[in-house]
Amino acid sequence: MRAWLLLLPLLYLSAAAHAGEPVKDDAKFPFRTDESNVQLPWYQLKPGEFPPFHSDHRVTGELVEADFIHRSGQFRADSTGELVDFKLLPCGTVRYLNAGGDLRDVLLGTSLQFSLYQDETGAFTKAAAIEDDFSLLAANNVAYRLDEAHVADGKLSVTRQNLAENQTDSGHADLSVNERTRVWKGEQQIKLADLAAGDSILVNLGGSKFEKTAACSDIWVGADTQRAATSRQRKRHTDFLKERGLPGWIEHVEGKKLSVTLFGEPDDLQSIMKAEGIDPAQWVTEHRRVHAVVANQDLRSYNPPVDGQGSTVVEYKKVPTDRFGCSGICWVIEPSLLLEGFRKGRVIRLFAHPSWPIRDMPFGEGVYTEVPNAKVEEESANQYPFRTDFGNGDLPWYQLKHGEFPPYQSHHLVSGELVKADAYHRTGQFRADRTGELVDFTMPPFGTILYHNAGADLGELPMGTHYYFYLHQDQKGVFTRATLITDDFTSTVSDRFAYRLDAANLDTGTLELARQYPTMKDDKEHLMTPPDIGRGVFKVDDKTRVWKGEGQAKLGDLAVGDMLLMNLTGRTATSRGRCTDIWVGAETHKKVTEQQRAKHRALLREQGLPAWVDRVEGKEVTIIFFAASRNDFPAILDGDPWGRPVQLVAVDEELHSHENPLIKMGFKNHLPEGDTAGTYGCSGIRWVLESQDATPPLKRGQIIRLWEDGWPVKPAEAKANP
Amino acid sequence: MLSRLIGILLGVTLLAGGEGLAAEVPGGSGDFAQTVKPFLDQHCVSCHGEKKQKGDLRVDTLALDFVNTRIATHWTEIMDRINSGEMPPKTEARPPAQDVARVAEWIAGQLGEAESARQAALGEKVSFRLLSREEYRNTIRDLLGVTYDATDPTGLPEDPDWQGFERIGTVLTLSPAHVEKYLAAAETVLNEALALGPQPKSETVRWTAARLRVGGGVYEQLAAKGLLDKVRADIVPNNGALDARDLKIETTGEYVVRVKLSGLRPANGRAARLRLYATDISRTLFEQDVDAPEDQPVTLEFRAHLPAGTHLIRIVNAVPGPNPEERASRPLGTKPFFTMKARQPWQIKLTDEDFKPAWPTILLDWIEWEGPVQKSWPPPAHQLIFFKGESATRDVVYAREILSRFAERAYRRPVRPEEVDRLVKLFEYSQKLGDNFETSVKTGLLAVLCSNNFIYLVEGSAGAPSPRLNDFELASRLSYFLWSTMPDEHLLDLARQGTLHQPDVLREEFRRMAQDPKALAFANSFPRQWLQLRRVGMFEPDKKIYPEYDEYLEKSMVAETTSYFREVMQQHLSLRDFLDSDWTMLNERLAKHYGIEGVNGEALHRVALKPEDHRGGLLTQASILSLTSDGTRHRPVHRGKWVLESMFGNPPPPPPPNVTALKPTPQDKPKTSLRAKIEAHRDDANCAACHRKIDPLGLAFDNYDAVGHWRTEEDVRDGAGSNPKIDPSGELVDGRKFADAVELKKLMVADLDKFNAAFVKKMATYALRRGMTFDDRKSLADVASQGKAHDYQLSALMEDFVLSDLFQRR
C-alpha cells in the first residue's frame, strides 16, 4: 500500500496546508507533481500504460454526477467551486470505505480525492484514482478521537490519531455535522446525540466545501464498525467483479500467449482473490482455465457467454505496483482462439473462477446489447468520412451542401442557454455552458427543433432555457449553422431513460436523481428494470415549475421513486443550473409530448410543410419534406393524397414565400427514404408530384412549402416581417 | 452362346498348356492340370468327389465354365474356403501354403478373365456403348456450340465404373428414368442453341460488399455519408456457408463474372482462395488463389455456364481456418467492415500485433454477373442448322434437309432415308399442331438427340455382322479415344471416302488429332480412369490429423498426376517415367505439401526433383498415396494391391471372408508400427501366401502418410512411448530385395516390360470400352512389343495401338 503517498493534507482539517508553499525540485520524482518539479512537464498518459505514482495532479471535490456506464462524472472542486468533468482511466480505481469499489457505490455529494491526468486538450479530466476520506484515513491507520460533541452547534471536536505510530495527538479539528449526518455503530444506526467522548471515529464528508455546506455525511464509530463497513464494501465489490470478470489489460502478446496485468489495488485484489479461493500461482501449476472476454476502454464487455474464450493460465508474474491501478498480478494466458480484442493495450476481463457465472452485463452496460446513442464511441472511425465529436480528428468537418441533408453524426454538439431568438429569420444566440461564450446561430432551411420531444418553431422556445445545439460550420468555418436544437426533456427521452427521484433535499434546494431505463423484457421475455446507469444532483428553487397530470404541482409534492423529466437553465462553469420545469410520471411526459406534437402539426398545416425539390424530370417533380422527427412526420400528413391535388409555393432560405404564386400539382407516387436515412432535418418521405404545366417552374434544390387539399393556406405571411 | 464361347476359349488355353498364361494371367503360376487338379484330387475329392458330395459339392466334375455364374460361385467358394484355411478340415493334412496360394490365384485369374469376357459382351451383332457424361457434354458442345452441365444434379446420372473405367459399354446402362433425363437434356440444349424467341437481354447484376453485408438500417446511413463503396466484406478462412446469396438467372447461358477483391497472405503462409460455389447445382463455378494486399485489390474475371433458376451462391475463402462459422467468424450487419485495423474485438484475430496478415483473408469489394453473353444472334448453332438463312422457304423439303444434315452429324455416320422419314413425320405432326416452322424442326431435332444413334456409339450391323469396324465406326472410336467427343468434319470426310482405315491415312489422322488441344481430354481422362483417381478424397482425411488437407490440395494432387501424364505424352517421354523420374508437375499448393521450395502460383509446372525430395514417378505422387489410404492412416495392403492391379495388371485374389481386423495396441503397451501388426497378421500361413506378394509393394511406401506427406516415423496413436521408425524395406516374390521405395522403383523399371504390357491392356480397355479377353492377348502383346521397339515412348505406343489390328476390332 502506498501509505506514504497518503501522508497528504487532510483538506478538511487544514484547508490549504500547502497553499503558498514554495514549489521545490525533487529528484526522487521524474515528473511534475503538485508540490514539486514545476520545470518538468506533466506526465502524459500513454495507451496501455499504468501512470506512475507521483505524476498525478490531485484535486478534491464533491461528487455531483456519475455515469456508471462510461465510468465518468462531474465533481465540484473544493478550492474553486468549479465543476470538473472526469473520466476514469481503464486502470483507474475507485477506493471507497477502504475497499475497492465502483462509482455506483459512492454516494452523491461525497467528498473525494481525484488523482488526475491531462486529456487531449490539456485539461485534467482523466482520473487514475478516486478515494473517499474514510479510505484515505483508514489506509494510513488514522482515526479521530471524539473529544466533544456539540450537536446543537453542528460541530464535533476531534483529535487526529495515528494508530500505527501510536500518536495519540496529531492535531485537533472541528467536524461539521447536520441533521442528515448518519452515525453507524455495530450493525445499528444511532443518533448523533449517542456519540460519546473518546469514541474512535472515521467519517465521510458530503456537501460543498467551496459553498461551505460541507458536513459529515456518515460517521462510523469504533474499529469494529469501521472494519465491517470495509468488509461490506469489499463483498459488494467482489460480487460486482464476479458478475463482470476481473478487468486488466494486455501488456504483451507473443504467439497465442497474452500477458494480462489485472487492474486494482494490490492489497484489495489479493484479498478478493483469496476470499474467492484463487491463488494466482496455483492457477498456473494446476493449468487452470479462465474465461477471457473482450472489453472496451470503459471495461464494458460485449457478449461474454458467446465471445468468451476458455484460456489456460500458463504463467504468473509479479509486476511492479508503483503505478496507478496496477494490482501487481500478471497472468500469461493462452486462449483457445485469438480474437481481435486480444491485442496489446486492449482491456479484457477474466472470469477467474469456474464458479463465477458467465453472463452478459446488464442492459445498457454491455456493449453488444446496444442502447441508442450510446453506441457512437464503439463505432469505427471509418464509418464517418468526416470529423466527429468522438473521432477522426485528422479529417475536416462535414460541410453543408445546398440540396443535401447532412449525414448522421456530422454535427458538433454545443449546449447552452438560449439568449435571443428571431423566429422569422430563424436565427438566435445562446450562451455556451461552462465558457459563457455567446454564440450566434442561424437555422438552415431544413434545420429543426425538438421541444418536449416533438417538433417546434423557434418562436416557441422559452428564453433562458438550456438546449443542445447540433451545429455545422458556416462558409467561414465557424459553427453557427444550427441543424437541430433540442431541450433536455427531448435529449433524455432520446436516450431512453428518465430520472428517478432518490432524495429531495428541499432545504438545500437539491434533488438526487438516478438515471433509470424503463421496465423492459429480458431475453426470456420476463419483465425487468435494468439497473441504474447514473446518478446526479439537480438544483431546484421556488421558480421551478412542477407538472403532474393535467395541472401544476408543488416541489413538496415530489415523492421518492417519481420518474422525472426536466428542463434546465443557468448552467455555468460553477453551476449545474437549476430545473425550470419538472414533469412527473410517464403519463405526464407522454401528454406534454402529445400536446406539443398537436401544436406543431397545426402550425405546419397552416404555414405549409417545408420541403425541397430533389428532382425535376419533365412534368414530374420529386420533393423531400423536412421534419424534426421521422416518426412523427407521417401523422402530420393526411396520408398520401392519391387523386387529390396539392398546392405549393416557392420559398426562400428562411421559408418565406414573398408572394410567390401558388402552384397546383397532382400526386403521383411515394418513394422510399433511400439515402436520406439518419440525416438531419429530413422526414425520409419523398413524393413525386405531377405538374399541370409541361415545364414546372421549379428547379432542383428549390425550397417550397406545401399544403394538402383542404388545409388552410397561408402563403402570404411573408409580408409580416416583424 | 457367350458361355460357350468362353468355354471354348478356356479349352483352347488349357490345350495350349499354359503357354503365355503363366506370365500373363493374374496369379497364374501353373495350369489346371499341373497345379489345380492334383491339389483337388489330393485334398478335396475324398469328401467332394464321386463317393461323397459333402455340402452338395463335387469338385472332380466341376466344369471350368467360369462365365457361368452358378459354376463360378462354386469356384469362388472353393477359393475362399481354402484361402481362409477352413478347408481342408482340421482333421485332414494341411496342404503347403504355397500350394494353396497357387490354386487360389489360378481360380482368381479365371474369375477375372471371365468377368472381362462378360464386360466385352462378345458375340453381340450390334454393340451399343453409351456415351459417358463427359463425352455427352463434349459432343453437345461440338454439335451445338452450347455447354450442357451434365454433372449438375439436374444433369445426367453418374457413370458407374468397372476397374476404374467409366466408359465400359455393358456397365453403362440406361433406365427409363434416365431416358427422361436425356429428353430434358436435349430440350435444354436446343433451347439455348436455337433462337426460338426474342433475344435474351444481357443484364449486369452487381453484389457490392455493402449489399452483401450491411443491414439494420445502416445501409441507408452509409449511403447518406457516401461510404457504401468503402465497405468491404472480410471473409475469414474456412467460412463455409457464412457468405451466401441468391443469384436469379432468367436465361440459361454463358455469364461473365467479375470479382474485385484483395487476398491477404500471411508471411510464409498460403494465399487466400476464392471459391464461388452454387449449392443447388453442387458446382464450383470458380476457384483461385488471390494474392493482393489490402490496398491493392484486383479484379478477376471468368465465365460460367448457368442454368435458369435461383442459385444460392456461396462465397468461400477455401483455406483451412480456426473457427468455422462460429460467432467470432461472422460479420455483423450493423458494424460494416472497412479495414483490417478496425474489426470488432470479438471477431477472430486475422492479423498479428502489427496488423500484418496472420490468416489468409479475402476482402471482397463486389461481384458482378453479366449475361447471358452471346457471340451472335441467332446463335451459331441456329445459323448452322437453319443453314439457308431467313430468306429460305420454310417448307417440308427444307425441314427434311435440315433434319438429314443434323442427324448425320449427330449419328456420326450417313443417315438412311427411312431414318429421315421418321424425323420428318415428327416435323409434320408438330406443324399440324400449329407450331411454327422452327419449333416443328426442333421436334425433329429432339428426336435426333434422344436417338440410340446419338447417345450410344453403335458398332456393327445386324444384317452384316463383322468383327471389324467400318470407317465411320473407326472415326468415332478414334475421336472418342483421343478427344472424348464426336469426330470432326475432316475425320468424317475420310470415313466418307472410305480411306480412314488405311494405315497411312490413319497414322496421319492420329498425328493430327494428337496435336489438337482436344487431345488433352485423353491426357486428363485416361489417367483418371486407369489409376482410379476418382478415389482420391473418397475417404475425406481426418481434419484433426491432417488440418491442412483441403479441396485445393486434393485437386492439386489429381492435377499433378494428370499433368504428369500429359507431359509424358506431349514430350514423347517413356513409360519409364511413370515408374521413376527426376521431375514432376507441381503448383505452389502441392509443392508446399511436399516441402519443396520455389514453386509459385496455381498452375502446374514441371519441377526438377532432388533425391531428398523423395518423389519421382507416379507411385510417390500424393494422389496415388492418398487413394490407397483411408481418411486416417496409410493402408500398405491397399497400396500393394493397387500396384499389382494398376501397374502390373495382375490383381491379387480377393481376401477370404471374415478376415479379422488389426487390433489397436493397448495404451500401456509400446507403440507398434502398422508394418509390425501386418507382419504378425501374416504369421497365418494362409494369409502369408498372398500377402507375401502384396505387402512388400505397399510397405515400401510407408514413408508416406495417408495424404502423401514424407515422414521417417510413423505417427501411431495407440500405445505408449515414442513413435516407431519407418522400415520400408522388403523382398519381392522372386527374392529380389529392396531397401526402400527408391530401390523398389528401380526394380520395377528393370521389369518395364511387365508394366508395358499392363499399360497397353489398360489403354485398350479404355479405347475399346470393354474388358480384354484371351482373344485380344496376341494383339495386346504385339502392341506392347512395338512399344518396346520404340523405347516405350508413350506417344509412339499410342500410335502403334491406333494402327494395330486390335484398335479396329469390335
HADDOCK unambig.tbl for C-alpha pairs under 7 A between the chains (distance, minus, plus):
assign (segid A and resid 294 and name CA) (segid B and resid 345 and name CA) 6.40 0.50 0.50
assign (segid A and resid 294 and name CA) (segid B and resid 346 and name CA) 6.34 0.50 0.50
assign (segid A and resid 307 and name CA) (segid B and resid 328 and name CA) 6.73 0.50 0.50
assign (segid A and resid 307 and name CA) (segid B and resid 346 and name CA) 5.85 0.50 0.50
assign (segid A and resid 338 and name CA) (segid B and resid 348 and name CA) 5.94 0.50 0.50
assign (segid A and resid 338 and name CA) (segid B and resid 349 and name CA) 5.46 0.50 0.50
assign (segid A and resid 339 and name CA) (segid B and resid 345 and name CA) 6.38 0.50 0.50
assign (segid A and resid 339 and name CA) (segid B and resid 346 and name CA) 5.77 0.50 0.50
assign (segid A and resid 339 and name CA) (segid B and resid 347 and name CA) 5.43 0.50 0.50
assign (segid A and resid 339 and name CA) (segid B and resid 348 and name CA) 4.19 0.50 0.50
assign (segid A and resid 339 and name CA) (segid B and resid 349 and name CA) 4.36 0.50 0.50
assign (segid A and resid 340 and name CA) (segid B and resid 343 and name CA) 6.80 0.50 0.50
assign (segid A and resid 340 and name CA) (segid B and resid 344 and name CA) 6.61 0.50 0.50
assign (segid A and resid 340 and name CA) (segid B and resid 345 and name CA) 4.56 0.50 0.50
assign (segid A and resid 340 and name CA) (segid B and resid 346 and name CA) 6.21 0.50 0.50
assign (segid A and resid 340 and name CA) (segid B and resid 347 and name CA) 5.66 0.50 0.50
assign (segid A and resid 340 and name CA) (segid B and resid 348 and name CA) 5.65 0.50 0.50
assign (segid A and resid 340 and name CA) (segid B and resid 349 and name CA) 4.17 0.50 0.50
assign (segid A and resid 341 and name CA) (segid B and resid 345 and name CA) 3.84 0.50 0.50
assign (segid A and resid 341 and name CA) (segid B and resid 346 and name CA) 6.13 0.50 0.50
assign (segid A and resid 343 and name CA) (segid B and resid 353 and name CA) 6.43 0.50 0.50
assign (segid A and resid 380 and name CA) (segid B and resid 342 and name CA) 6.22 0.50 0.50
assign (segid A and resid 382 and name CA) (segid B and resid 338 and name CA) 6.46 0.50 0.50
assign (segid A and resid 407 and name CA) (segid B and resid 224 and name CA) 5.64 0.50 0.50
assign (segid A and resid 407 and name CA) (segid B and resid 225 and name CA) 5.54 0.50 0.50
assign (segid A and resid 408 and name CA) (segid B and resid 221 and name CA) 6.92 0.50 0.50
assign (segid A and resid 674 and name CA) (segid B and resid 220 and name CA) 6.03 0.50 0.50
assign (segid A and resid 675 and name CA) (segid B and resid 220 and name CA) 4.76 0.50 0.50
assign (segid A and resid 675 and name CA) (segid B and resid 221 and name CA) 6.53 0.50 0.50
assign (segid A and resid 675 and name CA) (segid B and resid 223 and name CA) 4.97 0.50 0.50
assign (segid A and resid 675 and name CA) (segid B and resid 224 and name CA) 4.77 0.50 0.50
assign (segid A and resid 676 and name CA) (segid B and resid 220 and name CA) 6.71 0.50 0.50
assign (segid A and resid 676 and name CA) (segid B and resid 224 and name CA) 5.65 0.50 0.50
assign (segid A and resid 677 and name CA) (segid B and resid 220 and name CA) 5.13 0.50 0.50
assign (segid A and resid 677 and name CA) (segid B and resid 221 and name CA) 5.02 0.50 0.50
assign (segid A and resid 677 and name CA) (segid B and resid 224 and name CA) 6.71 0.50 0.50
assign (segid A and resid 678 and name CA) (segid B and resid 221 and name CA) 5.42 0.50 0.50
